[in-house]
Amino acid sequence: MARRDERIVTVGMTGASGTQYGLRLVECLIQADYQVYLMFTKAAQIVVGSETDCKLPGRTAEQTRYLSQLFKAREGQLRVFGDEEWTSPVASGSGAPRQMVVCPASMATVSAIATGASENLLERAADVVIKERGNLIIVPRETPFSPIHLENMLKLARLDVTILPANPGFYNRPTDVAAMVDFIVARILDQLGVEHQLMQRWGRES
């Protein structure tokens, strides 16, 4: 029997650079008719404003309305949760979706997830996915990596967490930033099992 949450994906966005990846991922999931549970850290909200034209409101209810209109989501398809909204579905194994993406992931958040800190809702949601043996994908956006960063990512990889760095390829001859963003988002969607047409696959004519 299929799980009721199989078409729900949790997305967490942190204060690392690369918010274009996270927003484009949410847009693609909405277009593919998935429901999205979305969380921004406080730093992420600042970075979204500095890296994109998105003007995120301050309250989560307003963020939900704003992003739902921006991405043309149907009613209830997108829900934004606050840092301390502990009654949200993502905070418990009985309600959290089995798939989650942290994109972009700061090294502070990677460290917190690797140690099980769970000091905010995003970290708790990731902890729940790990303990429930779900599919957690982390998209780190940092360079260079220190030994501490690498050790934290290795620890998570050994727990079956997918580490998918935001390193776009160039064999598809991207002509703009949007194409490079789509390269990474396509890889994330592949890991989630979501069909897409963001780019031509290697070795295929179409």
Backbone as CSV, one residue per row, in Angstrom:
resi,resn,N_x,N_y,N_z,CA_x,CA_y,CA_z,C_x,C_y,C_z
1,MET,0.842,-1.190,0.000,0.000,0.000,0.000,0.881,1.246,0.000
2,ALA,0.613,2.204,-0.916,1.445,3.404,-1.057,1.232,4.335,0.121
3,ARG,2.292,4.983,0.536,2.192,5.973,1.604,1.443,7.197,1.105
4,ARG,0.679,7.817,1.992,-0.086,9.004,1.616,0.815,10.189,1.325
5,ASP,2.055,10.168,1.833,2.934,11.333,1.678,3.914,11.186,0.521
6,GLU,3.665,10.226,-0.376,4.661,9.964,-1.409,4.813,11.115,-2.397
7,ARG,3.851,12.026,-2.457,3.962,13.180,-3.338,4.099,14.475,-2.542
8,ILE,4.727,14.353,-1.374,5.055,15.531,-0.560,6.568,15.558,-0.346
9,VAL,7.179,16.700,-0.544,8.619,16.857,-0.344,8.850,18.045,0.584
10,THR,9.685,17.836,1.590,10.103,18.934,2.461,11.338,19.597,1.867
11,VAL,11.345,20.910,1.803,12.503,21.663,1.311,12.933,22.646,2.399
12,GLY,14.205,22.595,2.758,14.768,23.531,3.718,15.813,24.400,3.049
13,MET,15.726,25.703,3.249,16.703,26.626,2.678,17.433,27.344,3.799
14,THR,18.763,27.356,3.719,19.592,27.957,4.753,20.264,29.221,4.226
15,GLY,21.151,29.790,5.029,21.782,31.050,4.674,22.974,30.951,3.744
16,ALA,23.237,29.780,3.193,24.321,29.667,2.212,23.924,30.387,0.923
17,SER,24.910,30.823,0.174,24.633,31.391,-1.137,24.069,30.293,-2.045
18,GLY,23.235,30.709,-2.999,22.657,29.728,-3.908,21.168,29.533,-3.706
19,THR,20.487,30.571,-3.212,19.046,30.437,-2.989,18.282,30.213,-4.290
20,GLN,18.898,30.559,-5.425,18.248,30.304,-6.717,17.974,28.812,-6.903
21,TYR,18.881,27.967,-6.416,18.678,26.513,-6.528,17.426,26.088,-5.756
22,GLY,17.300,26.560,-4.528,16.172,26.154,-3.704,14.849,26.647,-4.253
23,LEU,14.798,27.898,-4.674,13.548,28.450,-5.199,13.151,27.770,-6.503
24,ARG,14.111,27.501,-7.350,13.808,26.808,-8.608,13.337,25.377,-8.336
25,LEU,13.917,24.731,-7.341,13.476,23.386,-6.965,12.017,23.410,-6.529
26,VAL,11.660,24.357,-5.679,10.271,24.471,-5.229,9.349,24.692,-6.423
27,GLU,9.744,25.569,-7.326,8.936,25.835,-8.516,8.716,24.566,-9.335
28,CYS,9.776,23.784,-9.530,9.666,22.562,-10.333,8.802,21.506,-9.642
29,LEU,8.904,21.403,-8.336,8.068,20.457,-7.602,6.598,20.847,-7.702
30,ILE,6.312,22.140,-7.617,4.940,22.616,-7.769,4.426,22.286,-9.167
31,GLN,5.247,22.528,-10.177,4.845,22.247,-11.554,4.605,20.756,-11.782
32,ALA,5.334,19.909,-11.042,5.170,18.458,-11.168,4.026,17.938,-10.299
33,ASP,3.258,18.842,-9.698,2.096,18.525,-8.873,2.459,17.814,-7.576
34,TYR,3.603,18.183,-7.015,3.970,17.713,-5.680,3.552,18.759,-4.663
35,GLN,3.259,18.320,-3.458,3.034,19.250,-2.361,4.378,19.534,-1.715
36,VAL,4.593,20.777,-1.302,5.882,21.188,-0.745,5.684,21.780,0.643
37,TYR,6.452,21.264,1.595,6.588,21.871,2.917,7.913,22.618,2.904
38,LEU,7.887,23.915,3.126,9.069,24.753,2.940,9.455,25.456,4.236
39,MET,10.768,25.491,4.488,11.297,26.194,5.652,12.473,27.061,5.244
40,PHE,12.521,28.283,5.780,13.658,29.181,5.608,14.280,29.430,6.982
41,THR,15.585,29.339,7.081,16.222,29.857,8.283,16.182,31.384,8.198
42,LYS,16.442,32.051,9.302,16.443,33.515,9.298,17.495,34.055,8.341
43,ALA,18.653,33.391,8.320,19.708,33.828,7.397,19.285,33.618,5.946
44,ALA,18.548,32.548,5.681,18.095,32.268,4.314,17.197,33.387,3.801
45,GLN,16.335,33.908,4.653,15.439,34.976,4.226,16.226,36.217,3.810
46,ILE,17.319,36.486,4.507,18.174,37.627,4.154,18.845,37.386,2.816
47,VAL,19.363,36.149,2.626,20.087,35.834,1.390,19.144,35.831,0.186
48,VAL,17.922,35.335,0.369,16.947,35.371,-0.726,16.770,36.806,-1.211
49,GLY,16.671,37.739,-0.291,16.507,39.141,-0.657,17.712,39.738,-1.354
50,SER,18.903,39.241,-1.013,20.118,39.808,-1.611,20.489,39.152,-2.943
51,GLU,20.054,37.909,-3.161,20.453,37.178,-4.376,19.373,37.126,-5.451
52,THR,18.131,37.407,-5.091,17.037,37.293,-6.053,16.127,38.511,-5.966
53,ASP,15.136,38.540,-6.839,14.156,39.618,-6.831,12.962,39.296,-5.933
54,CYS,12.989,38.135,-5.268,11.902,37.767,-4.362,11.870,38.721,-3.170
55,LYS,10.709,39.170,-2.833,10.511,40.048,-1.673,9.700,39.285,-0.628
56,LEU,10.374,38.420,0.104,9.681,37.582,1.068,9.091,38.411,2.201
57,PRO,7.815,38.229,2.487,7.234,38.897,3.661,7.816,38.303,4.936
58,GLY,7.516,38.910,6.063,8.088,38.463,7.323,7.397,37.271,7.943
59,ARG,6.083,37.160,7.795,5.322,36.101,8.439,5.157,34.901,7.517
60,THR,5.114,33.702,8.116,5.053,32.482,7.303,3.756,32.394,6.496
61,ALA,2.645,32.843,7.053,1.381,32.802,6.314,1.463,33.688,5.074
62,GLU,2.104,34.837,5.222,2.269,35.746,4.091,3.261,35.184,3.085
63,GLN,4.310,34.517,3.584,5.262,33.869,2.687,4.581,32.785,1.870
64,THR,3.701,32.015,2.517,2.965,30.971,1.807,2.132,31.575,0.675
65,ARG,1.415,32.646,0.964,0.589,33.289,-0.070,1.446,33.864,-1.190
66,TYR,2.534,34.539,-0.800,3.400,35.178,-1.797,4.013,34.143,-2.751
67,LEU,4.581,33.077,-2.193,5.244,32.071,-3.016,4.233,31.228,-3.795
68,SER,3.065,31.001,-3.217,2.023,30.264,-3.943,1.606,31.028,-5.194
69,GLN,1.484,32.343,-5.070,1.152,33.162,-6.235,2.303,33.201,-7.229
70,LEU,3.526,33.314,-6.701,4.702,33.386,-7.571,4.861,32.124,-8.411
71,PHE,4.638,30.966,-7.783,4.845,29.680,-8.472,3.554,29.062,-9.002
72,LYS,2.451,29.820,-8.895,1.149,29.372,-9.400,0.737,28.032,-8.783
73,ALA,0.917,27.920,-7.482,0.540,26.701,-6.761,-0.966,26.684,-6.535
74,ARG,-1.540,25.494,-6.547,-2.954,25.374,-6.203,-3.098,25.564,-4.687
75,GLU,-4.300,25.794,-4.250,-4.544,26.058,-2.845,-4.076,24.893,-1.968
76,GLY,-3.265,25.204,-0.971,-2.772,24.187,-0.047,-1.584,23.390,-0.544
77,GLN,-1.110,23.656,-1.766,-0.004,22.868,-2.328,1.339,23.244,-1.711
78,LEU,1.459,24.477,-1.251,2.702,24.963,-0.656,2.416,25.494,0.740
79,ARG,3.218,25.033,1.715,3.080,25.521,3.093,4.453,25.890,3.621
80,VAL,4.571,27.087,4.157,5.823,27.546,4.754,5.691,27.451,6.272
81,PHE,6.717,26.874,6.918,6.724,26.726,8.367,7.868,27.543,8.965
82,GLY,7.625,28.077,10.168,8.626,28.870,10.853,9.633,28.025,11.618
83,ASP,10.712,28.671,12.044,11.819,28.011,12.742,11.388,27.216,13.972
84,GLU,10.364,27.715,14.664,9.961,27.085,15.919,8.514,26.575,15.867
85,GLU,8.066,26.225,14.691,6.701,25.718,14.527,6.689,24.209,14.781
86,TRP,6.849,23.851,16.035,7.070,22.445,16.407,5.843,21.567,16.229
87,THR,4.671,22.153,16.003,3.472,21.347,15.768,3.277,21.018,14.291
88,SER,4.208,21.421,13.441,4.084,21.145,12.006,4.348,19.667,11.719
89,PRO,3.864,19.140,10.606,4.042,17.720,10.285,5.501,17.275,10.232
90,VAL,6.398,18.167,9.800,7.791,17.766,9.595,8.527,17.487,10.899
91,ALA,7.935,17.861,12.029,8.609,17.708,13.320,8.467,16.314,13.913
92,SER,7.641,15.466,13.303,7.391,14.151,13.884,7.440,13.060,12.829
93,GLY,7.959,11.907,13.216,8.023,10.777,12.301,6.667,10.299,11.842
94,SER,5.616,10.590,12.606,4.275,10.150,12.228,3.642,11.037,11.164
95,GLY,4.240,12.215,10.923,3.637,13.133,9.968,4.568,13.647,8.887
96,ALA,5.876,13.495,9.070,6.843,14.070,8.127,6.904,13.284,6.816
97,PRO,7.033,13.982,5.690,7.277,13.288,4.424,8.584,12.508,4.493
98,ARG,8.700,11.480,3.681,9.908,10.661,3.691,11.003,11.214,2.786
99,GLN,10.733,12.321,2.106,11.745,12.926,1.244,11.949,14.379,1.642
100,MET,13.215,14.752,1.767,13.562,16.125,2.140,14.831,16.551,1.434
101,VAL,14.874,17.820,1.040,16.054,18.409,0.420,16.443,19.664,1.198
102,VAL,17.704,19.771,1.584,18.232,20.995,2.162,19.047,21.677,1.072
103,CYS,18.524,22.788,0.552,19.107,23.407,-0.646,18.848,24.909,-0.650
104,PRO,19.912,25.706,-0.549,21.303,25.324,-0.319,21.524,25.016,1.159
105,ALA,22.565,24.245,1.416,22.885,23.858,2.791,24.161,24.545,3.247
106,SER,24.065,25.321,4.296,25.251,25.937,4.888,26.021,24.892,5.673
107,MET,27.285,25.154,5.905,28.085,24.208,6.682,27.646,24.162,8.137
108,ALA,27.072,25.250,8.648,26.543,25.234,10.006,25.372,24.268,10.109
109,THR,24.501,24.283,9.107,23.361,23.374,9.113,23.810,21.940,8.912
110,VAL,24.773,21.718,8.032,25.311,20.362,7.836,25.870,19.831,9.149
111,SER,26.592,20.674,9.868,27.152,20.268,11.160,26.052,19.920,12.146
112,ALA,25.019,20.759,12.210,23.921,20.521,13.144,23.183,19.228,12.834
113,ILE,22.966,18.961,11.552,22.288,17.720,11.170,23.159,16.510,11.493
114,ALA,24.458,16.637,11.233,25.383,15.514,11.479,25.473,15.167,12.958
115,THR,25.253,16.144,13.832,25.345,15.899,15.271,23.980,15.732,15.931
116,GLY,22.904,15.830,15.144,21.564,15.667,15.703,21.136,16.793,16.605
117,ALA,21.603,18.018,16.338,21.342,19.147,17.233,19.860,19.489,17.334
118,SER,19.170,19.524,16.198,17.726,19.802,16.162,17.347,21.067,16.928
119,GLU,18.090,22.139,16.714,17.819,23.394,17.424,16.777,24.265,16.733
120,ASN,16.440,23.957,15.498,15.336,24.639,14.832,14.542,23.604,14.036
121,LEU,13.447,24.026,13.418,12.563,23.065,12.761,13.223,22.390,11.572
122,LEU,14.035,23.136,10.832,14.717,22.547,9.678,15.625,21.396,10.118
123,GLU,16.413,21.655,11.148,17.317,20.611,11.655,16.534,19.417,12.185
124,ARG,15.443,19.677,12.895,14.607,18.601,13.417,14.003,17.792,12.268
125,ALA,13.528,18.475,11.220,12.934,17.776,10.083,13.941,16.836,9.431
126,ALA,15.184,17.305,9.280,16.225,16.451,8.706,16.510,15.267,9.613
127,ASP,16.545,15.503,10.915,16.782,14.441,11.885,15.683,13.381,11.796
128,VAL,14.442,13.827,11.610,13.319,12.896,11.491,13.469,12.020,10.249
129,VAL,13.833,12.628,9.124,13.988,11.853,7.890,15.081,10.797,8.056
130,ILE,16.172,11.156,8.724,17.250,10.180,8.947,16.771,9.037,9.830
131,LYS,16.109,9.368,10.935,15.698,8.313,11.870,14.619,7.418,11.294
132,GLU,13.811,7.969,10.362,12.759,7.181,9.736,13.244,6.465,8.474
133,ARG,14.557,6.538,8.222,15.174,5.882,7.065,14.580,6.397,5.752
134,GLY,14.357,7.718,5.706,13.833,8.336,4.502,14.946,8.785,3.567
135,ASN,14.582,9.613,2.606,15.511,10.084,1.579,15.851,11.541,1.854
136,LEU,17.027,11.778,2.426,17.491,13.131,2.716,18.592,13.503,1.732
137,ILE,18.409,14.631,1.064,19.369,15.128,0.081,19.886,16.470,0.572
138,ILE,21.193,16.588,0.651,21.813,17.841,1.107,22.632,18.426,-0.033
139,VAL,22.377,19.704,-0.317,23.070,20.399,-1.415,23.983,21.454,-0.811
140,PRO,25.226,21.070,-0.475,26.152,22.034,0.144,26.620,23.075,-0.860
141,ARG,26.731,24.310,-0.397,27.189,25.404,-1.257,28.287,26.133,-0.505
142,GLU,29.480,25.577,-0.602,30.642,26.143,0.084,31.888,25.769,-0.695
143,THR,32.907,26.604,-0.637,34.180,26.258,-1.257,35.268,27.170,-0.706
144,PRO,36.445,26.648,-0.381,36.764,25.221,-0.341,36.162,24.579,0.906
145,PHE,36.156,23.241,0.939,35.706,22.515,2.119,36.873,22.319,3.071
146,SER,36.613,22.537,4.349,37.634,22.248,5.365,37.522,20.778,5.765
147,PRO,38.518,20.228,6.466,38.399,18.856,6.964,37.156,18.658,7.839
148,ILE,36.770,19.695,8.593,35.560,19.593,9.413,34.331,19.407,8.526
149,HIS,34.231,20.204,7.465,33.097,20.077,6.541,33.051,18.683,5.930
150,LEU,34.201,18.221,5.480,34.271,16.918,4.825,33.916,15.783,5.776
151,GLU,34.375,15.888,7.017,34.052,14.850,8.007,32.551,14.823,8.301
152,ASN,31.936,15.991,8.401,30.491,16.032,8.643,29.711,15.443,7.478
153,MET,30.115,15.756,6.264,29.421,15.218,5.100,29.642,13.719,4.967
154,LEU,30.861,13.254,5.283,31.130,11.821,5.240,30.271,11.081,6.268
155,LYS,30.139,11.662,7.447,29.296,11.051,8.483,27.867,10.902,7.984
156,LEU,27.343,11.938,7.347,25.986,11.884,6.824,25.867,10.899,5.659
157,ALA,26.858,10.874,4.786,26.828,9.943,3.658,26.787,8.502,4.140
158,ARG,27.475,8.210,5.235,27.464,6.860,5.797,26.120,6.509,6.429
159,LEU,25.263,7.533,6.617,23.901,7.318,7.115,22.899,7.289,5.955
160,ASP,23.429,7.137,4.739,22.620,7.082,3.511,22.007,8.420,3.125
161,VAL,22.571,9.511,3.635,22.176,10.837,3.170,22.889,11.109,1.850
162,THR,22.174,11.638,0.871,22.776,11.973,-0.415,23.408,13.356,-0.336
163,ILE,24.697,13.430,-0.606,25.417,14.709,-0.645,25.551,15.103,-2.110
164,LEU,24.870,16.172,-2.494,24.802,16.574,-3.898,25.278,18.023,-4.018
165,PRO,26.594,18.221,-4.142,27.132,19.590,-4.180,26.587,20.389,-5.361
166,ALA,26.470,21.679,-5.178,25.995,22.568,-6.243,27.141,22.861,-7.205
167,ASN,27.518,21.830,-7.965,28.619,21.935,-8.933,28.086,21.682,-10.335
168,PRO,27.582,22.706,-11.017,27.005,22.482,-12.348,28.046,22.041,-13.366
169,GLY,27.634,21.162,-14.284,28.501,20.746,-15.380,28.359,21.698,-16.555
170,PHE,29.222,21.517,-17.539,29.209,22.426,-18.681,29.150,21.698,-20.018
171,TYR,29.000,20.363,-19.985,28.930,19.626,-21.243,27.640,19.933,-22.012
172,ASN,26.648,20.477,-21.325,25.404,20.859,-21.997,25.459,22.277,-22.566
173,ARG,26.636,22.897,-22.502,26.873,24.235,-23.054,25.856,25.268,-22.537
174,PRO,25.805,25.499,-21.216,24.849,26.478,-20.694,25.172,27.874,-21.215
175,THR,24.120,28.618,-21.526,24.310,29.971,-22.059,23.913,31.050,-21.060
176,ASP,23.361,30.647,-19.907,22.994,31.631,-18.899,22.984,30.969,-17.527
177,VAL,22.815,31.791,-16.503,22.808,31.285,-15.128,21.649,30.327,-14.908
178,ALA,20.506,30.612,-15.506,19.328,29.760,-15.324,19.604,28.327,-15.749
179,ALA,20.352,28.153,-16.825,20.675,26.802,-17.297,21.584,26.084,-16.309
180,MET,22.507,26.803,-15.676,23.383,26.191,-14.684,22.617,25.821,-13.419
181,VAL,21.654,26.661,-13.050,20.794,26.336,-11.912,19.981,25.085,-12.221
182,ASP,19.417,25.025,-13.427,18.599,23.875,-13.803,19.409,22.579,-13.835
183,PHE,20.695,22.661,-14.130,21.548,21.470,-14.130,21.516,20.799,-12.753
184,ILE,21.666,21.600,-11.713,21.667,21.056,-10.349,20.268,20.631,-9.932
185,VAL,19.279,21.442,-10.231,17.905,21.088,-9.862,17.477,19.799,-10.541
186,ALA,17.915,19.595,-11.778,17.608,18.341,-12.475,18.185,17.145,-11.726
187,ARG,19.390,17.289,-11.200,20.019,16.196,-10.444,19.246,15.914,-9.154
188,ILE,18.774,16.975,-8.524,17.989,16.793,-7.297,16.692,16.062,-7.621
189,LEU,16.009,16.498,-8.667,14.749,15.862,-9.057,14.956,14.397,-9.400
190,ASP,16.086,14.072,-10.030,16.406,12.667,-10.319,16.481,11.860,-9.031
191,GLN,17.120,12.419,-8.022,17.265,11.722,-6.747,15.921,11.565,-6.032
192,LEU,14.994,12.461,-6.308,13.664,12.383,-5.712,12.723,11.489,-6.516
193,GLY,13.140,11.122,-7.723,12.269,10.324,-8.581,11.179,11.142,-9.243
194,VAL,11.454,12.435,-9.455,10.476,13.340,-10.066,10.807,13.520,-11.544
195,GLU,9.834,13.263,-12.409,10.040,13.440,-13.842,10.231,14.924,-14.176
196,HIS,11.095,15.188,-15.139,11.332,16.584,-15.541,11.912,16.622,-16.944
197,GLN,11.909,17.821,-17.503,12.490,18.061,-18.831,13.448,19.253,-18.762
198,LEU,14.186,19.356,-17.686,15.040,20.528,-17.492,16.262,20.533,-18.396
199,MET,16.719,19.363,-18.770,17.905,19.308,-19.630,17.960,17.969,-20.332
200,GLN,18.708,17.935,-21.422,18.883,16.691,-22.172,19.818,15.771,-21.408
201,ARG,19.467,14.488,-21.353,20.285,13.526,-20.633,21.480,13.076,-21.456
202,TRP,22.550,12.770,-20.765,23.798,12.375,-21.422,23.573,11.144,-22.299
203,GLY,24.046,11.199,-23.549,23.973,10.065,-24.455,22.639,9.884,-25.136
204,ARG,21.686,10.787,-24.872,20.382,10.689,-25.501,20.172,11.854,-26.440
205,GLU,19.503,11.580,-27.564,19.270,12.637,-28.539,18.143,13.558,-28.114
206,SER,17.217,13.053,-27.252,16.098,13.878,-26.804,15.618,13.413,-25.461
